[in-house]
């Protein structure tokens, strides 16, 4: 298993983030294009994306987050948590933290060590940028 942990801040009140995300993603499910740049190339794959609220504690909202390749294929499946915390008045901090298993066993693990983990981290950064765009737009 490999891990991903990335964060960003967004101009959206803390108490509005979960409802905006779940509403935008049709109750928590959507097909999203996840993309990442590798030098001059841009890799993009549609994934089945899922968000689900889970028990949290005061000052934080927690959502289970997962995605898997829409049409299968040699791409990892991710499972983790999207945490939302108040960063400042009217601002929230989004943090994604989870794991994925590279495909193809030992060969996949070697690829992940050489390049795959950087691709996965880049994908998480792009996903957070998309969530930031969604949350920053007036509803």
N, C-alpha and C positions, 0 to 999 in steps of 0.2 A: 504494500500500500504506500502511496505517496500522499503528501499533504499540500494543501493550498491554504494560505491565509493572507488576505488583502483587506484594505479598508479605504473608505473615502468619507468625506463630509458632504452634506447636501442642504440647500436652503429650503427646508421643509420642516414644519413643527413636528416634534417627536411623536405626539399623539395622533398625527394624521398619516404617518408612514404606513403602518400595516393595512389600514383600510384602503388607502390609495393603491398599494401594491396588489392586494387581493382583488379589488375592483378592476384594475387594469388587466390582470391576468385571468379574467373570467372565473372568479372564485378560487384562483390559485393555480390553474393549469393553462399552459400556452405552448405554442410552437415558436421557438426563438431561433434566430440565426446567431450563433456564437462565432466570433471571428477573432483572428489574431494576425498580426503582421510578423513575418519572418524575413527580415531584410527588405527586399523589394517585393516579396510575395505576400499576398493576403489569403489566408486559409479561412474558409467559412463553411460551417455545417449547421443544418437545422437540428435542433434538439427538442425533445419533449421535456418541458420545464415545469417543475411543480413547487409550489409554496404552500405551507400549511402552518397556521399558528400553533404554538405549543406553550405550555405553562412557562411563565417567566417570573420575574421578581420586580419589586418596585424600581422604577427608573430605567427598565430595560424591557424591550419586546423581543421575543425569540420566534423565529420561523424555521421550520425544517425546509431545506432547499435541496433539490436534486435535479439532475438532468441526465438524459441518456440519448444516444444518437437516434434520430427519428426513424431512420430506415435501417438500423443496425450498422454493421460495419466494424472495422478495426479501430474504434475510438473508445476512450474510457467513459465509464459511467461515474458520475460524481454524487456524493451524498454528504451533507453537512448542515451547518446552521448559519442563518443570516441573523445577526444580532443588530438591534437598533437601540441606540442610546441617545439621550439628549446631549448635544455638544455645547450649545449656547442657546439663548432665547431665539427661537425660530430656525434653529439649525439642528441637524441630526447627524450622527455618525453611523455609518453602515459598515459592518464587518462580516466578511464571508470566511468561514473556517470549516474545512472538511477534508475528506480523503477520496482518492480514486485509485483504481487498480489498472495499471497499464495492460493492454492486451498482449497476447503472444508470449506469456511466461517469461523465461530468462531473456529472450531476445528483446521483448518489450521493456523489461526492466533495464537492460543496457541502453536502449534507445532513450528511455525516460531519464536516466542518469546523464546522458550526453546532451540531449536537446529537449526531450518531451516535457520535463518539468518546467522549463522556461516557457514552452508553448502553453502549458496548463496555467501557469501564473499569468501570462499575458491574456489568456481567455478570461480569467477571473477579473482582471483589471478592466477589460472591455465590457464584461457583464455589469460591473459596478458603474461604469460610465453610462451604460444604457439605463440602469435603475435610477441614476442621478438625473438623467434627462427626463425620465417619466415623472419623477417626484418634484422636479423643479418647475414643470409646466403647470400653469394655473388650471385648477379643475372647477 
